[in-house]
Amino acid sequence: MLRFGIISELGEGEYAGFARVSFDENDIVSGWLSLPSGNTRTTKQWIPVEVNSQVACLMDGRCQQGCIVAVLWSATDRPPEWAGGDTVGIKFADNTEFYYDAAGHTLTVNAPDAELNFACKKVNITGDVNVTGEVTATKEVTAGALQIKLTQHKHPTPAGVSGIPTP
């Protein structure tokens, strides 16, 4: 049976990925119900759910067994401003958000108070890069087809050729 309720408790530890749901019309609080996810085996997808979120559940007649099938929008909890038929993304409680607009061919990351960390073998960027702010490199910087190295690059000056920069 389809039942609508409100998440009253989120599981931790061995109950991570589960929640208890309050069904107000019967003053019933469910046992631990599985939260919905796109993937749970070797590929895992985790999207945080909050207490007081409205949910749809498939339950047995006594509300003893079942699962949460969806977290629902409501008049109070509305989609983000950028949500639409051509966008997919996520907005976090601290207003950090990232989304892709297929119609505009734009991936947007808004994280004004967050730090972005990338840990990978190599980052490849094809296209123009604009930086507002400082750039810090802990290793040699090599630029262009001529493979000019920043720490070895010299410029002619009226006083002669500049030397290797000193920190």
N, C-alpha and C positions, 0 to 999 in steps of 0.2 A: 504494500500500500504506500502511496506517495504521501509524505508528511512534510510540513514546513516547520522549521524551528530556528532557534538561536543557539549558537555555540556558547556553552557556559564554562567550558574548561578545555584547555589544550594539554595533550599528553607530553611528558618528558621522559628521558631515559628509554626504557623498554616500550613506552607508550608514545614515543615520538611518531608522528604520522597519524595519530588518532585524536579524536575529540569526543567530548560528551555534549549532547544536544538537549536543550530544554524545549519541550513541547507544551507551551503554556495552556492550550485548551484542555489538557488533561492533568496538569501539574505533574508531569512525568519528566524525569531526567534519564536519558539513555545511558547504557553502558558505553564502553569505549567503541566508537565507530571509526572506521577507516576514512581518512580524508582523500579526496580525489587527487589524482596525479596522472600526467601524461605517460610517464615511464617509471618503473620501479625495480627492474631487474638489474642488468649490467649497466645500462644507461639510466641515470636517475635524474628526475626533475623535481625540484623543491620550490614551492611558492608558499610563502608564509600566509597563514590565515590568522585572523584575530578573534579574540573573545568578543561576543556580541554581534558577530557576522551572521546574517540571515542565510540559511541553507535549505536545500531540498534533500530529503532523505528517502530511500526506499527501505521500508521497515516491515516486519511481520505484524500481525494483528495486535500483539501485546506490546509492541515497541521494545522487545527484548533483543532482537537481532536485526541487523541491517547495515547500511552504509550511507555515507554522505555522497551524493552524486554531483552536487554543484553548490558553489557559493553564489548568492544572488545579489544583483543590484537592487537598490530600493530608492524611494524618494529622498532618503537621507544620504545614502551612500551611492554617489553618482560616478559614472566613468570619468576619466581625466579629460581635459579640454581637447586633447589631440585625438581622442578615440574616434574611429570612423570605419567605414567599410574597407579602406585601403591601408589601415595601420594595425600594427601589432607591437605591444610593448608592455612596460611595467613602470608604475610610479610607486615609490616607497614612502613610508611615513614621514621621512625627513625632507620630502619633495624632490629627492634625486629621482631622475627618470631617464629611461632610454626607450626609444621607439623607432620603428621603421615605417616610413610612408612609401608604399609601393608606387602610388600614382606620381609622387614627387621625386622618387628615386633618392630619398634622403634618410640617412640614419642619424638620429639626433641623440646626443648624450648631454643631459643637463645635470651637472653635479657640482654646483658652486661651493658647497661646503665639504665635499668629499675628496678623497685622494684616489686616483685611478692607478692601479698597479697591473702591469703586464709581465708575466714570467713565461717566456717561451724561448725556443731556440733562435728564432729570427723574426723580425717584423719587417714586412715589405709594404711600402707605400708607393702607389702609382698615382700620380697627380700632383697638383700644387699643394704645398704645405704652408700654412700661415701660423705664426706663433706670436702671441701677445704675451710678453713676460720673458723670463730668463730661461735659457737652455743650459743645462749642466751635463757635461760628459765626463765619465771617469776613465775613459780609454781614448785612444787616438780617434780623431774625426777626419775622415777622408771624403773629399768632394769632387764631383765631376768626372768627365771622361778622362781627364789628365791625372786622376787619382792624387790630387793635391792634398797633402797632409797638413792639418792645421798647425801642429807644433813645429813643423819644419819649413813652413811657407815663409818666404822673405819678400819684402817690398823695397824697391829703390826709394831712397829719400834724399833730400839735399845734402845730408850729412854722410851719405853712403848707403849701402844696402843694410836693411834692418836685419837683426839677428833672430835667433829662435826666441820666442816669447818666454819670459820668466814668470813664474807664478807669483 
